[in-house]
Amino acid sequence: MSEPRIGSLGELLDQLRAAVEADGAEVSVGELMEAVGRRSFAPVLLLVGLLLVSPLSGIPSFPTLMALLVCLVSVQMLLGRRHFWLPRW
């Protein structure tokens, strides 16, 4: 499958809507990540940043877990992955 050409936030949302409508009622996170392509890394990093500036960062070991998530995302970007990989739980 070729990399989706997404130029703006509106096009990104249209791509996500098309992925949801194509599959019907159930859509996995992996299918959404596949539809978004390389632009799946930034939302994950943004979410981590928002969680770290929230009061949740006061929970012991929470910042360490978020740092591990940032490392996981960064390594995947450096390895040239097409989208953010999540284990199939």
LOFILO-301691 format. One record per residue: residue number from 1; residue in three letters; y negated, x, z of N, C-alpha, C, O, CB in turn. Coordinates in pm, 1 decimal, always signed. Glycine has a CB too. Layout:
N
{NUM; "ALA"; {Y; X; Z}; {Y; X; Z}; {Y; X; Z}; {Y; X; Z}; {Y; X; Z}}
...
END
This chain:
89
{1; "MET"; {+117.5; +84.9; +0.0}; {+0.0; +0.0; +0.0}; {-123.0; +88.9; +0.0}; {-127.3; +187.2; +73.9}; {-0.2; -96.3; +121.8}}
{2; "SER"; {-221.8; +57.5; -79.8}; {-342.8; +137.6; -87.3}; {-434.2; +108.3; +31.0}; {-426.5; +2.9; +94.0}; {-416.0; +111.6; -218.8}}
{3; "GLU"; {-520.7; +204.9; +58.7}; {-616.0; +192.2; +167.8}; {-716.5; +82.2; +134.3}; {-774.7; +84.2; +25.8}; {-688.2; +326.9; +194.4}}
{4; "PRO"; {-738.8; -14.5; +225.4}; {-835.7; -119.8; +196.7}; {-976.5; -62.6; +189.4}; {-1013.8; +23.1; +269.5}; {-828.6; -229.9; +302.9}}
{5; "ARG"; {-1054.1; -110.3; +93.1}; {-1192.8; -65.7; +76.7}; {-1281.6; -159.0; +156.8}; {-1304.2; -273.6; +118.0}; {-1235.5; -63.1; -74.3}}
{6; "ILE"; {-1331.6; -108.9; +268.9}; {-1415.0; -188.9; +357.4}; {-1547.3; -116.5; +374.5}; {-1551.1; -1.7; +418.7}; {-1345.5; -213.5; +495.3}}
{7; "GLY"; {-1656.5; -184.7; +338.9}; {-1787.3; -121.5; +347.4}; {-1873.2; -172.1; +461.2}; {-1957.0; -97.8; +512.3}; {-1859.5; -140.9; +220.5}}
{8; "SER"; {-1854.9; -296.0; +502.1}; {-1940.6; -351.9; +605.9}; {-1856.9; -426.6; +709.0}; {-1736.9; -446.9; +690.6}; {-2046.1; -445.4; +544.5}}
{9; "LEU"; {-1921.2; -466.6; +816.4}; {-1852.2; -541.7; +920.6}; {-1803.4; -675.7; +866.9}; {-1694.7; -720.6; +903.2}; {-1944.1; -563.1; +1041.4}}
{10; "GLY"; {-1881.9; -739.9; +781.2}; {-1840.4; -866.7; +721.4}; {-1713.2; -852.2; +639.2}; {-1624.4; -937.2; +645.3}; {-1951.3; -922.1; +634.4}}
{11; "GLU"; {-1704.8; -743.5; +561.9}; {-1584.5; -719.0; +482.5}; {-1464.8; -689.5; +573.0}; {-1352.3; -729.1; +542.7}; {-1607.4; -602.2; +384.9}}
{12; "LEU"; {-1489.6; -620.1; +683.8}; {-1381.7; -594.1; +779.6}; {-1328.9; -723.9; +838.1}; {-1207.6; -742.2; +848.4}; {-1430.2; -501.8; +891.8}}
{13; "LEU"; {-1418.4; -814.2; +876.6}; {-1376.4; -943.4; +931.0}; {-1304.3; -1027.5; +826.3}; {-1208.2; -1097.4; +858.5}; {-1496.9; -1019.7; +984.7}}
{14; "ASP"; {-1350.0; -1021.4; +700.9}; {-1280.2; -1092.1; +593.2}; {-1139.1; -1038.2; +573.9}; {-1045.9; -1114.9; +549.7}; {-1358.7; -1080.5; +462.3}}
{15; "GLN"; {-1122.8; -905.9; +584.7}; {-991.3; -843.7; +571.6}; {-899.5; -890.2; +684.4}; {-782.0; -918.5; +660.9}; {-1003.5; -689.9; +572.1}}
{16; "LEU"; {-952.0; -898.4; +806.3}; {-872.3; -945.8; +919.4}; {-834.2; -1092.5; +902.6}; {-720.7; -1131.1; +930.6}; {-948.8; -926.2; +1050.3}}
{17; "ARG"; {-929.2; -1174.3; +856.9}; {-900.7; -1316.1; +834.6}; {-792.0; -1332.9; +729.7}; {-703.0; -1416.4; +745.3}; {-1027.8; -1390.9; +791.6}}
{18; "ALA"; {-798.5; -1254.7; +623.4}; {-697.0; -1263.4; +517.8}; {-559.1; -1223.8; +572.0}; {-458.1; -1282.9; +533.9}; {-735.6; -1173.0; +398.1}}
{19; "ALA"; {-555.0; -1123.4; +661.0}; {-427.1; -1082.0; +719.5}; {-369.1; -1191.5; +807.7}; {-247.8; -1212.6; +809.0}; {-444.4; -953.4; +800.6}}
{20; "VAL"; {-454.4; -1260.8; +881.0}; {-408.0; -1368.2; +968.5}; {-360.6; -1487.2; +885.7}; {-254.9; -1543.6; +914.1}; {-519.8; -1411.5; +1065.5}}
{21; "GLU"; {-436.7; -1526.0; +784.3}; {-401.0; -1642.1; +703.5}; {-277.5; -1617.9; +618.7}; {-204.7; -1712.2; +587.9}; {-516.2; -1680.7; +614.9}}
{22; "ALA"; {-252.4; -1493.1; +580.3}; {-137.6; -1463.3; +495.0}; {-6.1; -1474.9; +571.0}; {+97.3; -1507.3; +512.5}; {-150.9; -1323.9; +436.3}}
{23; "ASP"; {-10.3; -1448.6; +701.2}; {+113.6; -1447.3; +777.6}; {+141.2; -1578.2; +849.2}; {+253.6; -1599.1; +894.6}; {+110.2; -1336.3; +877.2}}
{24; "GLY"; {+45.8; -1665.6; +861.0}; {+69.1; -1793.3; +927.7}; {+27.0; -1790.5; +1073.2}; {-80.5; -1741.3; +1107.4}; {+214.3; -1831.2; +917.9}}
{25; "ALA"; {+113.8; -1844.5; +1159.0}; {+77.7; -1866.0; +1299.0}; {+80.5; -1738.3; +1382.4}; {-6.0; -1720.1; +1468.1}; {+170.1; -1967.1; +1359.8}}
{26; "GLU"; {+177.3; -1649.5; +1360.1}; {+192.6; -1531.5; +1444.3}; {+152.5; -1405.7; +1368.9}; {+197.9; -1380.6; +1257.3}; {+336.6; -1519.5; +1494.0}}
{27; "VAL"; {+66.2; -1327.1; +1432.7}; {+21.6; -1201.2; +1375.1}; {+32.7; -1095.3; +1483.8}; {-15.8; -1114.9; +1595.2}; {-125.1; -1211.4; +1319.4}}
{28; "SER"; {+96.3; -983.7; +1451.9}; {+109.6; -876.5; +1549.9}; {-12.2; -784.5; +1543.2}; {-87.0; -783.6; +1445.4}; {+239.8; -796.2; +1526.0}}
{29; "VAL"; {-29.5; -707.8; +1649.7}; {-139.0; -610.3; +1652.9}; {-117.6; -507.3; +1543.2}; {-213.6; -461.0; +1481.7}; {-148.4; -541.0; +1791.9}}
{30; "GLY"; {+6.4; -471.8; +1518.8}; {+36.7; -375.0; +1413.8}; {-5.7; -423.6; +1275.7}; {-55.5; -345.4; +1194.7}; {+184.5; -344.1; +1413.5}}
{31; "GLU"; {+13.9; -551.6; +1249.0}; {-28.1; -607.3; +1119.7}; {-179.6; -605.5; +1105.7}; {-231.9; -580.9; +997.0}; {+24.0; -750.6; +1103.3}}
{32; "LEU"; {-250.2; -631.4; +1215.2}; {-396.3; -623.9; +1210.4}; {-442.7; -480.7; +1188.2}; {-536.2; -456.5; +1111.9}; {-457.2; -679.4; +1339.6}}
{33; "MET"; {-377.3; -385.6; +1254.8}; {-413.3; -244.6; +1236.1}; {-387.3; -201.1; +1091.9}; {-465.5; -125.4; +1034.5}; {-334.1; -154.8; +1333.9}}
{34; "GLU"; {-277.3; -249.2; +1033.6}; {-245.7; -216.5; +894.9}; {-351.8; -272.6; +800.5}; {-389.8; -207.6; +703.1}; {-107.1; -270.6; +857.2}}
{35; "ALA"; {-399.1; -393.4; +830.0}; {-501.3; -455.6; +745.4}; {-634.0; -382.6; +755.1}; {-707.4; -374.1; +656.7}; {-520.2; -601.7; +783.6}}
{36; "VAL"; {-665.3; -330.4; +871.0}; {-793.4; -262.4; +891.7}; {-789.6; -120.5; +837.1}; {-890.6; -71.1; +786.9}; {-829.4; -260.2; +1040.3}}
{37; "GLY"; {-675.0; -54.3; +846.0}; {-662.5; +81.6; +794.1}; {-727.2; +183.3; +885.5}; {-717.1; +171.6; +1007.6}; {-723.6; +91.0; +656.6}}
{38; "ARG"; {-793.6; +283.1; +828.7}; {-852.6; +392.1; +906.2}; {-962.7; +346.1; +1000.5}; {-999.0; +419.1; +1092.7}; {-907.5; +496.3; +813.5}}
{39; "ARG"; {-1015.5; +228.5; +979.6}; {-1121.1; +179.7; +1067.7}; {-1065.3; +126.0; +1198.6}; {-1140.2; +69.1; +1277.9}; {-1201.7; +71.7; +998.0}}
{40; "SER"; {-936.4; +142.4; +1223.2}; {-878.0; +96.1; +1349.0}; {-901.6; +195.3; +1462.2}; {-885.2; +158.8; +1578.7}; {-728.8; +72.1; +1331.8}}
{41; "PHE"; {-939.5; +318.9; +1432.3}; {-961.0; +417.7; +1537.0}; {-1088.3; +390.5; +1615.9}; {-1088.4; +401.2; +1738.5}; {-966.5; +556.3; +1477.1}}
{42; "ALA"; {-1194.6; +356.1; +1548.4}; {-1323.7; +337.0; +1616.1}; {-1321.9; +223.4; +1718.4}; {-1374.5; +242.4; +1828.1}; {-1431.4; +309.9; +1513.6}}
{43; "PRO"; {-1264.1; +105.4; +1688.7}; {-1261.7; +0.9; +1791.6}; {-1184.9; +40.7; +1916.7}; {-1221.7; +1.2; +2027.3}; {-1201.8; -124.3; +1735.0}}
{44; "VAL"; {-1078.3; +118.6; +1900.3}; {-1001.7; +162.7; +2017.2}; {-1087.1; +256.1; +2102.7}; {-1091.1; +242.5; +2225.0}; {-870.5; +233.6; +1973.8}}
{45; "LEU"; {-1155.2; +350.7; +2038.2}; {-1240.8; +442.1; +2112.9}; {-1359.0; +369.5; +2176.3}; {-1400.8; +403.8; +2286.9}; {-1290.8; +553.1; +2021.9}}
{46; "LEU"; {-1412.8; +270.1; +2107.5}; {-1522.2; +190.9; +2164.3}; {-1474.2; +113.9; +2286.3}; {-1544.8; +108.1; +2387.0}; {-1579.5; +93.8; +2059.3}}
{47; "LEU"; {-1357.8; +55.8; +2279.5}; {-1302.4; -17.3; +2393.3}; {-1283.6; +74.1; +2514.0}; {-1315.6; +35.9; +2626.6}; {-1169.1; -81.6; +2355.1}}
{48; "VAL"; {-1231.9; +194.6; +2490.8}; {-1214.5; +290.5; +2600.0}; {-1349.9; +325.4; +2662.0}; {-1363.3; +330.0; +2784.3}; {-1143.8; +418.7; +2549.3}}
{49; "GLY"; {-1448.9; +349.8; +2578.5}; {-1582.1; +381.7; +2630.1}; {-1641.6; +269.0; +2712.0}; {-1700.7; +292.7; +2817.4}; {-1674.8; +415.2; +2516.6}}
{50; "LEU"; {-1626.4; +146.5; +2664.1}; {-1678.6; +31.8; +2739.0}; {-1607.1; +14.4; +2872.4}; {-1669.7; -20.5; +2972.4}; {-1665.3; -95.6; +2656.3}}
{51; "LEU"; {-1477.9; +38.1; +2874.2}; {-1403.5; +27.4; +2999.6}; {-1445.3; +135.3; +3098.9}; {-1447.4; +111.6; +3219.7}; {-1253.6; +36.5; +2973.0}}
{52; "LEU"; {-1478.6; +254.2; +3047.8}; {-1516.5; +363.5; +3136.4}; {-1656.3; +347.4; +3195.6}; {-1683.2; +402.0; +3302.6}; {-1508.5; +493.3; +3062.1}}
{53; "VAL"; {-1745.2; +274.8; +3129.9}; {-1878.1; +252.4; +3188.4}; {-1880.6; +127.8; +3276.2}; {-1982.8; +96.3; +3337.1}; {-1983.3; +239.9; +3078.0}}
{54; "SER"; {-1768.5; +57.3; +3282.8}; {-1759.5; -60.8; +3367.8}; {-1718.2; -19.3; +3509.3}; {-1682.6; +96.3; +3531.9}; {-1658.7; -163.4; +3309.0}}
{55; "PRO"; {-1722.7; -111.8; +3603.1}; {-1676.9; -80.6; +3739.1}; {-1528.6; -44.8; +3748.1}; {-1483.5; +6.3; +3850.6}; {-1704.3; -197.5; +3828.9}}
{56; "LEU"; {-1452.9; -71.0; +3642.2}; {-1311.0; -33.6; +3642.3}; {-1289.9; +116.7; +3656.0}; {-1183.7; +161.1; +3699.8}; {-1244.7; -82.1; +3515.3}}
{57; "SER"; {-1391.2; +195.0; +3618.7}; {-1376.1; +340.4; +3626.5}; {-1365.9; +390.0; +3770.3}; {-1331.8; +506.1; +3793.2}; {-1492.5; +408.3; +3557.5}}
{58; "GLY"; {-1394.7; +304.3; +3866.6}; {-1379.8; +341.2; +4006.8}; {-1236.9; +332.7; +4056.9}; {-1206.7; +380.4; +4166.3}; {-1466.2; +254.4; +4090.8}}
{59; "ILE"; {-1149.6; +273.1; +3979.2}; {-1008.5; +262.6; +4018.0}; {-944.6; +400.9; +4003.2}; {-956.4; +463.4; +3897.8}; {-932.6; +155.3; +3930.5}}
{60; "PRO"; {-877.2; +448.8; +4107.7}; {-813.6; +580.6; +4098.5}; {-715.6; +587.9; +3981.1}; {-639.0; +494.7; +3956.4}; {-740.8; +613.3; +4229.4}}
{61; "SER"; {-719.6; +697.5; +3911.4}; {-636.1; +733.1; +3795.7}; {-670.6; +653.9; +3668.6}; {-614.2; +682.7; +3563.1}; {-490.2; +711.0; +3830.1}}
{62; "PHE"; {-760.0; +556.8; +3674.9}; {-798.4; +482.9; +3554.2}; {-869.0; +573.1; +3453.1}; {-835.2; +569.1; +3334.7}; {-889.1; +364.9; +3590.8}}
{63; "PRO"; {-966.6; +655.1; +3496.1}; {-1028.7; +746.0; +3398.4}; {-929.3; +842.9; +3335.1}; {-943.3; +878.4; +3218.1}; {-1139.4; +824.7; +3464.9}}
{64; "THR"; {-829.8; +885.6; +3410.9}; {-728.3; +975.3; +3357.2}; {-645.5; +905.9; +3249.3}; {-615.6; +965.5; +3145.8}; {-637.4; +1025.9; +3469.3}}
{65; "LEU"; {-608.5; +780.4; +3273.4}; {-534.0; +704.9; +3172.6}; {-616.7; +684.6; +3046.1}; {-563.8; +693.0; +2935.3}; {-490.7; +569.4; +3229.0}}
{66; "MET"; {-745.3; +658.2; +3062.0}; {-831.7; +640.6; +2945.8}; {-848.2; +772.2; +2869.9}; {-856.2; +772.7; +2747.0}; {-968.9; +586.6; +2988.7}}
{67; "ALA"; {-853.2; +884.6; +2943.9}; {-861.4; +1015.8; +2878.5}; {-735.7; +1042.9; +2797.2}; {-743.2; +1098.6; +2687.7}; {-882.2; +1127.4; +2982.8}}
{68; "LEU"; {-621.0; +1003.8; +2849.9}; {-496.3; +1019.4; +2774.1}; {-496.9; +933.9; +2647.9}; {-446.9; +976.3; +2543.7}; {-375.9; +982.6; +2861.2}}
{69; "LEU"; {-553.5; +813.3; +2657.0}; {-562.9; +727.4; +2539.0}; {-655.5; +788.8; +2433.9}; {-626.0; +784.3; +2314.5}; {-613.0; +587.5; +2578.4}}
{70; "VAL"; {-767.6; +846.1; +2478.7}; {-858.7; +913.0; +2384.9}; {-788.1; +1030.6; +2318.4}; {-803.2; +1052.1; +2198.2}; {-986.9; +961.2; +2457.5}}
{71; "CYS"; {-710.8; +1107.1; +2396.2}; {-634.9; +1219.1; +2338.3}; {-533.1; +1169.1; +2236.0}; {-517.2; +1229.0; +2129.7}; {-563.2; +1298.9; +2449.3}}
{72; "LEU"; {-464.7; +1060.2; +2267.6}; {-367.0; +1002.7; +2175.8}; {-432.8; +960.2; +2043.9}; {-380.1; +987.0; +1936.0}; {-297.4; +882.8; +2241.2}}
{73; "VAL"; {-546.0; +894.8; +2053.9}; {-618.5; +851.8; +1933.3}; {-666.9; +972.9; +1855.1}; {-655.1; +976.6; +1732.6}; {-738.2; +760.9; +1970.4}}
{74; "SER"; {-721.0; +1071.4; +1924.7}; {-774.9; +1190.2; +1857.2}; {-666.2; +1267.5; +1784.1}; {-686.7; +1312.1; +1671.1}; {-844.2; +1281.7; +1958.1}}
{75; "VAL"; {-551.4; +1283.6; +1847.3}; {-440.8; +1355.6; +1782.8}; {-394.3; +1280.2; +1658.3}; {-364.3; +1341.4; +1555.8}; {-322.6; +1374.4; +1881.5}}
{76; "GLN"; {-388.5; +1148.9; +1667.5}; {-347.2; +1070.9; +1551.0}; {-447.9; +1083.7; +1436.9}; {-409.8; +1088.5; +1319.9}; {-329.9; +923.9; +1589.1}}
{77; "MET"; {-576.2; +1089.2; +1471.5}; {-677.6; +1108.8; +1367.3}; {-662.3; +1246.1; +1303.0}; {-670.7; +1259.0; +1180.9}; {-819.5; +1092.9; +1425.6}}
{78; "LEU"; {-639.7; +1349.3; +1385.6}; {-624.5; +1484.9; +1333.5}; {-499.6; +1499.7; +1246.5}; {-498.8; +1577.9; +1151.4}; {-619.1; +1584.2; +1448.3}}
{79; "LEU"; {-395.1; +1425.3; +1278.9}; {-272.7; +1430.8; +1199.6}; {-282.9; +1352.1; +1069.2}; {-192.1; +1356.3; +986.3}; {-156.9; +1378.9; +1280.9}}
{80; "GLY"; {-393.9; +1280.3; +1051.6}; {-415.7; +1208.0; +926.8}; {-341.9; +1075.9; +917.3}; {-311.4; +1029.2; +807.6}; {-375.8; +1293.3; +813.1}}
{81; "ARG"; {-313.2; +1015.5; +1031.3}; {-245.5; +885.3; +1028.0}; {-333.5; +782.7; +958.3}; {-456.2; +791.9; +961.5}; {-210.3; +837.5; +1171.0}}
{82; "ARG"; {-270.4; +686.5; +896.3}; {-341.8; +583.4; +821.1}; {-412.5; +485.1; +913.3}; {-519.3; +434.1; +879.4}; {-245.7; +508.7; +730.1}}
{83; "HIS"; {-353.6; +457.9; +1029.9}; {-413.3; +367.9; +1128.1}; {-360.4; +405.4; +1264.7}; {-265.6; +483.1; +1276.0}; {-382.8; +218.8; +1095.2}}
{84; "PHE"; {-420.7; +350.9; +1367.9}; {-380.0; +379.1; +1504.8}; {-239.0; +328.4; +1528.5}; {-209.4; +212.4; +1499.9}; {-477.3; +315.7; +1604.9}}
{85; "TRP"; {-151.6; +413.4; +1580.3}; {-12.9; +377.4; +1604.0}; {+3.9; +330.5; +1748.1}; {-42.8; +395.4; +1841.8}; {+80.5; +496.4; +1573.8}}
{86; "LEU"; {+70.5; +218.5; +1764.1}; {+107.4; +166.2; +1895.5}; {+258.6; +151.7; +1899.6}; {+319.5; +113.2; +1799.7}; {+36.8; +29.5; +1925.0}}
{87; "PRO"; {+321.3; +182.4; +2015.4}; {+465.6; +163.7; +2022.5}; {+501.0; +15.4; +2014.8}; {+421.1; -69.1; +2054.9}; {+521.4; +225.1; +2151.6}}
{88; "ARG"; {+616.9; -16.3; +1964.9}; {+660.1; -154.2; +1948.2}; {+722.4; -204.5; +2077.6}; {+841.5; -184.6; +2101.3}; {+759.9; -166.5; +1831.4}}
{89; "TRP"; {+641.4; -270.3; +2162.2}; {+690.1; -320.3; +2290.4}; {+724.6; -462.4; +2274.1}; {+768.2; -526.7; +2369.5}; {+588.2; -302.3; +2402.3}}
END
